[in-house]
Amino acid sequence: MTQPHVTDGPGFVIQAGIRPDYLDAVAEGYWQAFAGKLRYPLGPKSKCIAFLRDVMNPACAISAVSDDGRLLGVAGLKSRQSGFVGGDFRDLVRAYGLLSAIVRSPLISLLERPVEDGILLMDGIFVTPDARGLGVGTALLSTIETYAAELGHGQVRLDVVDSNPRARSLYERQGFVAQSETSTGILAPLLGFRRATTMMKPVPAV
């Protein structure tokens, strides 16, 4: 995936990709942000972090880094061609063993989000606790929109779960509009949420 331009924020910079020395912190950050959703498909914590560390594609992400070099947040990206969190059944077997991989695979498939042509998907976003309120999330979203336009995509898509109303409020302030809603039904206790809303935002051509 072609990398976006680097942009500046107040006291931090949005960088293309993820530096190698940040990968462990990114895997930890994704667990902290999405533990409710990942606990049963990929838990326990130690195994999930190790698995994510192995299957992340740093080129399909942008990161917020403070002026003194601290990781403040990350947003993953996914298109028809590539995505931030990869991996296949063989990776599951290596991480969890064959029987466990067979059980986990159907749950993981429920979290998969296919992407259509012309759409750039935000494949997960987190901001570290000490960086919240600094505009990091807004800066990451704005950079994704710019990147999508540079790639010729007409829209940015994201999905937000009902257990995260704060994130939905941020997305709405940024101009994302709800398009559809999916219910997890009886699987809600295993997936950590009852409903997921798909939100879209058109981006102007450059």
C-alpha positions in Angstrom: 0.0 0.0 0.0 1.4 3.4 -1.0 2.2 5.5 2.0 0.5 8.8 2.9 2.3 12.0 3.4 3.6 12.9 6.9 1.6 15.6 8.5 2.1 17.7 11.7 -0.1 18.2 14.7 0.3 20.3 17.9 3.1 18.6 19.7 3.0 15.4 17.6 3.4 14.2 14.0 1.4 11.7 12.0 3.8 9.4 10.3 3.4 6.8 7.5 3.6 3.3 8.8 4.8 2.0 12.1 8.4 2.1 13.3 9.8 -1.4 14.2 10.5 -0.4 17.8 6.8 0.5 18.2 5.3 -2.8 17.1 5.1 -4.4 20.5 3.4 -1.2 21.9 1.0 -1.2 19.0 0.0 -4.8 19.6 -0.5 -4.0 23.3 -2.5 -0.9 22.4 -4.8 -2.8 20.1 -5.5 -5.4 22.8 -6.3 -2.6 25.3 -8.6 -0.9 22.8 -10.4 -4.0 21.6 -10.1 -6.5 24.4 -13.9 -6.9 24.6 -14.0 -7.9 21.0 -10.8 -10.0 20.9 -11.0 -11.8 24.2 -12.7 -14.9 22.9 -11.5 -15.0 19.3 -7.8 -14.3 20.1 -7.3 -14.3 23.9 -5.8 -14.6 26.3 -4.0 -11.3 26.3 -0.5 -12.7 26.0 -1.4 -14.9 23.0 -3.4 -12.2 21.3 -0.6 -9.7 21.5 1.9 -12.2 20.2 -0.4 -13.1 17.3 -1.1 -9.5 16.4 2.6 -8.7 16.5 3.3 -11.5 14.0 0.5 -10.7 11.5 0.5 -6.9 11.5 1.5 -5.1 8.3 3.2 -1.9 9.4 2.9 -0.4 5.9 -0.9 -0.4 6.2 -1.1 2.0 9.1 -0.3 5.5 10.2 1.0 6.4 13.6 0.9 9.5 15.8 4.3 10.2 17.5 5.0 13.0 20.0 7.8 15.5 19.5 9.8 13.6 22.2 9.3 10.2 20.4 6.4 8.6 22.3 3.8 6.6 20.4 0.4 8.3 20.9 -1.9 6.4 18.6 -2.3 4.3 15.5 -4.9 3.8 12.8 -4.9 0.7 10.6 -5.9 0.8 6.9 -7.4 -1.7 4.6 -8.2 -1.8 0.9 -9.0 -4.5 -1.6 -5.3 -5.1 -2.1 -3.9 -5.2 1.5 -4.7 -4.6 5.1 -3.2 -3.9 8.5 -4.0 -7.1 10.3 -3.4 -10.1 8.1 -2.8 -13.7 8.9 -4.5 -16.9 7.9 -5.4 -20.3 9.3 -1.8 -21.4 9.3 -0.9 -18.4 11.5 -3.7 -19.4 13.9 -2.4 -22.9 14.1 1.1 -21.7 14.8 -0.1 -19.4 17.6 -2.8 -21.5 19.2 -2.5 -25.1 18.0 -4.7 -26.9 15.6 -7.8 -27.7 17.7 -7.9 -24.2 19.2 -7.5 -22.7 15.7 -10.4 -24.7 14.4 -12.6 -23.3 17.2 -11.4 -19.7 16.9 -11.6 -19.5 13.1 -15.4 -19.1 12.9 -15.4 -16.3 15.5 -12.6 -14.5 13.7 -14.5 -14.7 10.4 -17.4 -12.8 12.0 -15.0 -9.9 12.6 -13.8 -9.8 9.0 -14.8 -6.8 7.0 -14.6 -7.1 3.2 -13.8 -3.9 1.3 -15.2 -2.8 -2.0 -13.4 -1.0 -4.7 -13.2 2.8 -4.3 -13.3 2.5 -0.5 -10.6 2.8 2.1 -11.4 1.1 5.4 -10.1 2.3 8.7 -9.2 -1.0 10.2 -9.1 -0.1 13.9 -7.8 3.0 15.7 -6.5 3.6 19.2 -5.1 6.6 21.1 -2.9 6.0 24.2 -4.6 7.0 27.5 -2.1 9.9 28.1 -2.7 11.3 24.7 -6.5 11.5 24.8 -7.9 15.0 24.4 -5.0 16.3 22.4 -6.6 15.9 19.0 -4.7 12.7 18.1 -7.7 10.8 16.9 -9.0 13.7 14.9 -5.6 14.1 13.2 -5.4 10.4 12.4 -8.9 10.5 10.8 -8.0 13.6 8.8 -4.8 12.0 7.5 -6.8 8.9 6.4 -9.2 11.1 4.5 -6.3 12.8 2.7 -4.6 9.5 2.0 -7.8 8.0 0.5 -8.2 11.0 -1.8 -4.5 10.6 -2.9 -5.2 7.0 -3.8 -8.3 7.8 -5.8 -10.8 6.3 -3.3 -14.1 8.1 -3.2 -15.0 7.2 0.4 -13.6 6.3 3.8 -15.4 3.6 5.7 -15.3 2.6 9.4 -17.3 0.4 11.7 -18.1 1.3 15.3 -19.7 -0.9 17.9 -22.5 0.1 20.3 -20.2 -0.3 23.3 -18.1 2.6 22.2 -20.4 5.7 21.9 -17.5 8.1 22.5 -15.8 6.9 19.3 -19.1 7.2 17.4 -19.4 10.8 18.5 -15.9 11.6 17.3 -16.7 10.0 13.9 -20.0 12.0 13.6 -18.1 15.2 14.4 -15.7 14.4 11.6 -18.6 14.0 9.1 -19.0 10.3 9.0 -22.7 9.2 8.5 -24.2 5.9 9.5 -25.1 3.6 6.6 -26.1 0.3 8.0 -26.2 -1.7 11.3 -25.4 -5.3 11.9 -26.5 -7.3 15.0 -24.4 -10.1 16.6 -27.5 -11.7 18.0 -26.8 -14.6 20.4 -23.0 -14.3 19.8 -22.9 -10.9 21.5 -21.4 -12.3 24.7 -18.6 -13.8 22.7 -17.9 -10.8 20.5 -18.2 -8.1 23.2 -20.8 -6.0 21.4 -24.5 -6.3 20.3 -24.5 -4.1 17.2 -21.9 -2.6 14.8 -22.7 0.4 12.7 -21.0 1.0 9.3 -20.2 4.7 8.8 -19.0 6.4 5.6 -17.6 9.7 4.5 -17.0 10.9 0.9 -13.6 12.4 0.2 -13.0 15.0 -2.6 -10.8 14.0 -5.5 -7.4 15.5 -5.7 
